[in-house]
């Protein structure tokens, strides 16, 4: 099942989410409108809102609150992107200039704050304290993950365990929340809510692991960002961590220096070393294991086209090329 086929399962819901996003983006401050629209409509896979919709429908939900929930998740995700690009000094996302490159860092940070606060305004309209709790905890964990990543930047001593802690907070937590709130909106039993939370956590981890692989081997035009961005920022991602532990003395020195100093001066040599030492294969294999655990987590859900869509989403997370 392709991504287009997965989206077709909730096509009307997806259209409704787009309508809600356009309506809730509106601000009387013209620059807020301009920047928020720029980043929201920049494309992207919208996997997190898709997960909310599929999870709710897989729990036999027939109402409309899941549409608002999906839009909330997308607003929170977009706010994190605005802040991420400022912190990382990124210039390219989804194949075009980042908002901070076009509008400046200060504007991007403040519009990110607007999107966060708008998301919490929308949560209030759902009138479900459990959703407020889930998303409040998720946004807090994401902020902690960002700080942890900042602490590991330029640190060649970063371990695999610390790396996984960063991505489970920074990336996986919002996926986890997406699956969970879909079930909560549907008033699913605790067994199903917990299952969909685990599903989301494992998919989010797999998704980030593959992102880190693609940073070294994807086609730049389809990736939508500059190859080697993580290396340029001195981020010790898993392919680098793995290679650093297994390389020759010369390779270890080269990788350690690249992490400490950042930059792309030896990108080709480091990419070659990471591949030859098995860093990409190891990371992809770990991503596959996470996707398999996501699939296993779906076992308590009744069979339906929406459950199959969730299964295909897990497979897509590790099979994608961009």
Secondary structure, 3 states (H helix, E strand, C coil): CCHHHHHHCCHHHHHHHHHHHHHHHCCCCHHHHHHHHHHHCCCCCCHHHHHHHHHHHHCCCCCCHHHHHHHHHHHHHHHHHHHHHHHHCCCEECCEECHHHHHCHHHHHHHHHHHHHHHHHHHHHHCCHHHHHHHHHHHHHHHHHHHHHHHHCCCCCCCHHHHHHHHHHHHHHHHHHHHHHHHHHCCCCHHHHHHHHHHHHHHHHHHHHHHHHHHHHCCHHHHCCCCCHHHHCCCCCHHHHHHHHHCCHHHHHHHHHHHHHCCCCCHHHHHHHHHHCCHHHHHHHHHHHHHHHHHHHHHHCCCCHHHHHHHHHHHHHHHCCC
